């Protein structure tokens, strides 16, 4: 695999994980939680659309999708798609390191297995 292709895959994964972080931050906002818990449909929609982190998360996801489309135009799906698993690894790290989420033995073991699988696929 060419370095440029790998770089584009990693960019897509990083953007996807960043989108997850923004969506989590936005979904945790009190206005969003309150609207989801009991607001009318229009109130829910306005709370979602009025939350910059949610809108930003969706925008970052769109950039990730654009990068991924370029990847798919260049590489076999069976080669490229396993790298999506790296998103789980990066998202796990973001959750633990930035959001203070627990890193249980099971979560850590599963994340390491995913990372190992991506390495095996990358090596061909």
Short mmCIF file of the C-alpha atoms (twelve columns), coordinates in Angstrom:
data_MODEL
# 
_entry.id   MODEL 
# 
loop_
_atom_site.group_PDB 
_atom_site.id 
_atom_site.type_symbol 
_atom_site.label_atom_id 
_atom_site.label_alt_id 
_atom_site.label_comp_id 
_atom_site.label_asym_id 
_atom_site.label_seq_id 
_atom_site.Cartn_x 
_atom_site.Cartn_y 
_atom_site.Cartn_z 
_atom_site.pdbx_PDB_model_num 
ATOM 1   C CA . UNK A 1   0.000   0.000  0.000  1 
ATOM 2   C CA . UNK A 2   1.278   3.441  -0.904 1 
ATOM 3   C CA . UNK A 3   2.011   5.929  1.852  1 
ATOM 4   C CA . UNK A 4   -0.407  8.427  0.288  1 
ATOM 5   C CA . UNK A 5   -3.237  5.878  0.419  1 
ATOM 6   C CA . UNK A 6   -2.462  4.964  4.017  1 
ATOM 7   C CA . UNK A 7   -2.348  8.655  4.928  1 
ATOM 8   C CA . UNK A 8   -5.776  9.208  3.394  1 
ATOM 9   C CA . UNK A 9   -7.178  6.221  5.298  1 
ATOM 10  C CA . UNK A 10  -5.757  7.558  8.553  1 
ATOM 11  C CA . UNK A 11  -7.174  11.019 7.806  1 
ATOM 12  C CA . UNK A 12  -10.619 9.509  7.291  1 
ATOM 13  C CA . UNK A 13  -10.331 7.521  10.534 1 
ATOM 14  C CA . UNK A 14  -9.156  10.580 12.478 1 
ATOM 15  C CA . UNK A 15  -11.996 12.702 11.111 1 
ATOM 16  C CA . UNK A 16  -14.523 9.999  11.954 1 
ATOM 17  C CA . UNK A 17  -13.255 9.723  15.537 1 
ATOM 18  C CA . UNK A 18  -13.263 13.517 15.864 1 
ATOM 19  C CA . UNK A 19  -16.852 13.535 14.649 1 
ATOM 20  C CA . UNK A 20  -17.723 10.998 17.351 1 
ATOM 21  C CA . UNK A 21  -16.167 13.217 20.009 1 
ATOM 22  C CA . UNK A 22  -18.108 16.251 18.834 1 
ATOM 23  C CA . UNK A 23  -21.357 14.281 18.660 1 
ATOM 24  C CA . UNK A 24  -20.824 12.957 22.190 1 
ATOM 25  C CA . UNK A 25  -20.098 16.445 23.521 1 
ATOM 26  C CA . UNK A 26  -23.158 17.820 21.771 1 
ATOM 27  C CA . UNK A 27  -25.422 14.975 22.879 1 
ATOM 28  C CA . UNK A 28  -24.313 15.535 26.471 1 
ATOM 29  C CA . UNK A 29  -25.314 19.207 26.439 1 
ATOM 30  C CA . UNK A 30  -28.127 19.922 28.919 1 
ATOM 31  C CA . UNK A 31  -30.365 21.498 26.261 1 
ATOM 32  C CA . UNK A 32  -30.081 18.433 24.055 1 
ATOM 33  C CA . UNK A 33  -30.600 15.977 26.898 1 
ATOM 34  C CA . UNK A 34  -33.654 17.886 28.075 1 
ATOM 35  C CA . UNK A 35  -35.164 18.109 24.617 1 
ATOM 36  C CA . UNK A 36  -34.597 14.417 23.946 1 
ATOM 37  C CA . UNK A 37  -36.044 13.447 27.319 1 
ATOM 38  C CA . UNK A 38  -39.358 15.143 26.883 1 
ATOM 39  C CA . UNK A 39  -39.528 17.892 24.353 1 
ATOM 40  C CA . UNK A 40  -41.963 18.236 21.508 1 
ATOM 41  C CA . UNK A 41  -40.637 17.192 18.090 1 
ATOM 42  C CA . UNK A 42  -39.979 20.772 16.989 1 
ATOM 43  C CA . UNK A 43  -38.212 21.500 20.294 1 
ATOM 44  C CA . UNK A 44  -36.041 18.437 19.787 1 
ATOM 45  C CA . UNK A 45  -35.125 19.457 16.257 1 
ATOM 46  C CA . UNK A 46  -34.248 23.008 17.303 1 
ATOM 47  C CA . UNK A 47  -32.119 21.763 20.195 1 
ATOM 48  C CA . UNK A 48  -30.200 19.475 17.861 1 
ATOM 49  C CA . UNK A 49  -29.735 22.058 15.123 1 
ATOM 50  C CA . UNK A 50  -28.815 24.746 17.651 1 
ATOM 51  C CA . UNK A 51  -25.992 22.763 19.210 1 
ATOM 52  C CA . UNK A 52  -22.681 23.666 17.543 1 
ATOM 53  C CA . UNK A 53  -20.951 20.446 18.599 1 
ATOM 54  C CA . UNK A 54  -23.650 18.327 16.937 1 
ATOM 55  C CA . UNK A 55  -23.597 20.355 13.737 1 
ATOM 56  C CA . UNK A 56  -19.789 20.327 13.764 1 
ATOM 57  C CA . UNK A 57  -19.744 16.584 14.351 1 
ATOM 58  C CA . UNK A 58  -21.951 16.005 11.331 1 
ATOM 59  C CA . UNK A 59  -19.772 18.309 9.218  1 
ATOM 60  C CA . UNK A 60  -16.619 16.460 10.261 1 
ATOM 61  C CA . UNK A 61  -18.335 13.176 9.402  1 
ATOM 62  C CA . UNK A 62  -19.074 14.555 5.938  1 
ATOM 63  C CA . UNK A 63  -15.373 15.331 5.467  1 
ATOM 64  C CA . UNK A 64  -14.516 11.832 6.667  1 
ATOM 65  C CA . UNK A 65  -16.932 10.350 4.146  1 
ATOM 66  C CA . UNK A 66  -15.405 12.422 1.341  1 
ATOM 67  C CA . UNK A 67  -11.918 11.175 2.227  1 
ATOM 68  C CA . UNK A 68  -13.233 7.617  2.423  1 
ATOM 69  C CA . UNK A 69  -14.772 7.863  -1.043 1 
ATOM 70  C CA . UNK A 70  -11.358 8.808  -2.417 1 
ATOM 71  C CA . UNK A 71  -9.851  5.801  -0.603 1 
ATOM 72  C CA . UNK A 72  -12.453 3.479  -2.114 1 
ATOM 73  C CA . UNK A 73  -11.752 4.850  -5.576 1 
ATOM 74  C CA . UNK A 74  -8.118  3.737  -5.227 1 
ATOM 75  C CA . UNK A 75  -8.086  0.547  -3.149 1 
ATOM 76  C CA . UNK A 76  -9.868  -2.779 -2.955 1 
ATOM 77  C CA . UNK A 77  -12.714 -2.693 -0.475 1 
ATOM 78  C CA . UNK A 78  -11.401 -5.825 1.231  1 
ATOM 79  C CA . UNK A 79  -8.092  -4.054 1.843  1 
ATOM 80  C CA . UNK A 80  -9.448  -0.654 2.859  1 
ATOM 81  C CA . UNK A 81  -12.447 -1.520 5.000  1 
ATOM 82  C CA . UNK A 82  -10.658 -3.281 7.872  1 
ATOM 83  C CA . UNK A 83  -8.929  0.022  8.595  1 
ATOM 84  C CA . UNK A 84  -12.304 1.353  9.681  1 
ATOM 85  C CA . UNK A 85  -11.598 -0.725 12.792 1 
ATOM 86  C CA . UNK A 86  -8.904  1.768  13.702 1 
ATOM 87  C CA . UNK A 87  -11.732 4.195  14.333 1 
ATOM 88  C CA . UNK A 88  -12.773 1.995  17.255 1 
ATOM 89  C CA . UNK A 89  -9.244  2.203  18.637 1 
ATOM 90  C CA . UNK A 90  -9.003  5.985  18.297 1 
ATOM 91  C CA . UNK A 91  -12.516 6.469  19.680 1 
ATOM 92  C CA . UNK A 92  -11.693 4.226  22.652 1 
ATOM 93  C CA . UNK A 93  -8.613  6.334  23.379 1 
ATOM 94  C CA . UNK A 94  -10.584 9.570  23.068 1 
ATOM 95  C CA . UNK A 95  -13.226 8.238  25.439 1 
ATOM 96  C CA . UNK A 96  -10.688 7.172  28.031 1 
ATOM 97  C CA . UNK A 97  -8.190  10.025 27.758 1 
ATOM 98  C CA . UNK A 98  -10.428 13.004 27.021 1 
ATOM 99  C CA . UNK A 99  -13.811 12.040 28.436 1 
ATOM 100 C CA . UNK A 100 -12.657 10.051 31.458 1 
ATOM 101 C CA . UNK A 101 -14.554 6.919  30.457 1 
ATOM 102 C CA . UNK A 102 -13.547 3.618  32.094 1 
ATOM 103 C CA . UNK A 103 -10.972 1.407  30.381 1 
ATOM 104 C CA . UNK A 104 -12.095 -2.020 31.533 1 
ATOM 105 C CA . UNK A 105 -10.046 -5.109 30.740 1 
ATOM 106 C CA . UNK A 106 -12.676 -6.257 28.255 1 
ATOM 107 C CA . UNK A 107 -12.761 -2.945 26.408 1 
ATOM 108 C CA . UNK A 108 -8.984  -2.805 26.294 1 
ATOM 109 C CA . UNK A 109 -8.640  -6.405 25.078 1 
ATOM 110 C CA . UNK A 110 -11.243 -5.898 22.370 1 
ATOM 111 C CA . UNK A 111 -9.589  -2.696 21.222 1 
ATOM 112 C CA . UNK A 112 -6.187  -4.406 21.026 1 
ATOM 113 C CA . UNK A 113 -7.677  -7.251 18.969 1 
ATOM 114 C CA . UNK A 114 -9.164  -4.751 16.525 1 
ATOM 115 C CA . UNK A 115 -5.832  -2.931 16.238 1 
ATOM 116 C CA . UNK A 116 -4.013  -6.220 15.652 1 
ATOM 117 C CA . UNK A 117 -6.434  -7.149 12.898 1 
ATOM 118 C CA . UNK A 118 -5.893  -3.834 11.133 1 
ATOM 119 C CA . UNK A 119 -2.119  -4.359 11.276 1 
ATOM 120 C CA . UNK A 120 -2.454  -7.846 9.771  1 
ATOM 121 C CA . UNK A 121 -4.587  -6.540 6.914  1 
ATOM 122 C CA . UNK A 122 -2.170  -3.669 6.245  1 
ATOM 123 C CA . UNK A 123 0.709   -6.101 5.899  1 
ATOM 124 C CA . UNK A 124 -1.226  -8.019 3.265  1 
# 
